[in-house]
């Protein structure tokens, strides 16, 4: 009877840990479902114990208890398999302190079996409180990681689970071990542990790099939005100048009629400079895209780069304008940077095509370049400091729409194409 009580208490202990870690709310409905499952599984173990004995329960425990728990939490509470497995193996490891505490207390009473069971139950209550209060919040956070990281985290507790059953339940290798068995156990577990550490930190580095790229992309979007607002302000200023044109002409006329020609010429020069500064050339109907194209066309011309733009984009498109601006601004910026290195100014040429057809936006940016372009796979890379992030931003923006992106170079011409 004590044996059955022990297995019943450890079943409740393990199920409660899984409930805590999987963040299952203990409302009336869930308590009823969990209670029914525990009672059913306990009854099953009790019947198997009477028919086949304690040894059978011990050796078949993974099939009788652990496997049904996986199906139970996956299908009843709709938890992902990788999360359930991680929590199951972790819960199994946390049964060790319970068992150890009971055995230590039992030693003080000549290994009395009744004391052993009572001590294990008391330890279970204390440990459940400690786990819920201090460990549970951290495990809940871990379970929000990506699937690949959860799988990596499962490796160590799963290895411990397999080794424990292999050396203590299905064989007596650990209890009757010699130096070879102990050494193999130690080396094997250390190998698994350090392989896990290496793989985990590689995964962490990937996630860190991805987060950094995302941060950079968000910063570029913010910068683009600021630029767009500045260009819009320029357009407003242009409208004001056009509205005040009559007043400007009246002032110039007065200066000329009063023979103040120098003052009139100075005023004309000032007005001409102000209008030039705010000039936004019309390339397409889409205001935001037009502003970006106009800004970078001016920037290219200021660097003596011949730029040709062909844009046919309506005001309303299915893509968010910030993503389009990131692609265009980074693509043209990279083209300007490459052309600026060409010594012969007559070879500094950029061609931009931006067309919206059949709910697809097609962007193509071609530019001349000198030297060689290094590729990593299909992506061009730069060895210059603070360069190369623009390409990653372009790729990330295109991927948001499950689009296609390519980078090619042929006969001294680099071409970036994007369809989204």
Secondary structure, DSSP 4 states (H G I P E B T S, - for coil): -HHHHHHHHHHHHHHHHHHHHTT----HHHHHHHHHHHHHHHHHHHHHHHHH-HHHHHHHHIIIIIHHHHHHHHHTS---HHHHHHHHHHHHHTHHHHHHHHHHHHHTTTT-HHHHHHHHHHHHHHHHHHIIIIIHHHHHHHTTS-HHHHHHHHHHHHHHHHHHIIIIIS--TTTT--HHHHHHHHHHHHHHHHHHHHHHHHHHHHHHHHHHHHHHHHHHHHHHHHHHHHHHHHHHHHHHHHHTHHHHHHHHHHHHHTT-HHHHHHHHHHHHHHHHHT------S-HHHHHHHHHHHHHHHHTT-EEEEEEE--S--SS-HHHHHHHHHHHHHHHHHHHTT-SSGGG-EEEEEEEEETTEEEEEEEEE--S--EEETTEEE--STT-SHHHHHHHHHHHTTT-EEEEEEETTEEEEEEE-
